Amino acid sequence: MTFFAVFVFGIIVVLLVFVALSAIRIVQQYERGVIFVLGRLIGARGPGLFLVPPLISRMSKVDLRIITLTVPPQEVITRDNVTIKVTAVLYFYVVDPIAAIVNVMDFHQATTQIGQTTLRNVLGQSELDELLAQRNKVNRELQAIIDEQTERWGVKVTAVEIKDIELPVTMQRAMAKQAEAEREKRAKVIHAQGELQASAQLAQAAEILGSQPAALQLRYLQTLTEVAVEKNSTILFPLPIDLIEPMLKMTRQKADRAVREPPNDVPLKEFSLPR
């Protein structure tokens, strides 16, 4: 009888220890514990160690850290009828642990699904050029729409980033040709601008040299000096007109005087009209 009493007492002690241990809950600093007693919400506890009614209570832990969620690749048809495959990343965290447990069955799965749906809807209303050139704008629009949907779940979406946009091969070739044509256009425009500036400078230099004959002669001599440096070459250059200008002027003056003043020794012939 004594042995049986000791055995029973031991069992009771073990049960009491088990019950006491089951009442202890430990929650980390980055977690909160949502407690239900007999199916009724008591509240969120933590962090640290605390006691809950054993056997009749249930606790669900909620992580409050930022969660990185990768949205699976989605095939989207843009507004300009281009089929693309887009991958995005969501960053969110729980701001209300009670709402995250009570208002939605699995807030991870729900956030994933709403991210996929919103991604297809928003990108389907945008053109391809807008997605490629204004990705930040599209990211902000996605973040605002998803955050509005997850607010009643106690989830705050901090950012949505489009990770990758996969284009069809034909579209990649077309964009490559377009980029090449754009570069050629810029090259031609730059070349034309250079020619315009060079012609303006040459016209200004010609005007300055034309107003100063001495400068023109110096430029001529400088050019001859530069050409003469080359060996084994025959150089043909015209005689500067300024060197023979005085002789030509004297010749013209003599010719003009000869025309205006005929020689005196030339006899004048008489002519008579027939009667």
Secondary structure, 3 states (H helix, E strand, C coil): CHHHHHHHHHHHHHHHHHHHHHCEEEECCCEEEEEEECCEEEEEECCEEEECCCCCEEEEEEECCCEEEEEEEEEEECCCCCEEEEEEEEEEEECCHHHHHHCCCCHHHHHHHHHHHHHHHHHHCCCHHHHHHCHHHHHHHHHHHHHHHHHHHCEEEEEEEEEEEECCHHHHHHHHHHHHHHHHHHHHHHHHHHHHHHHHHHHHHHHHHHHCHHHHHHHHHHHHHHHHCCCCCCCCCCCCHHHHHHHHHHHHHHHHHHHHCCCCCCCCCCCCCCC
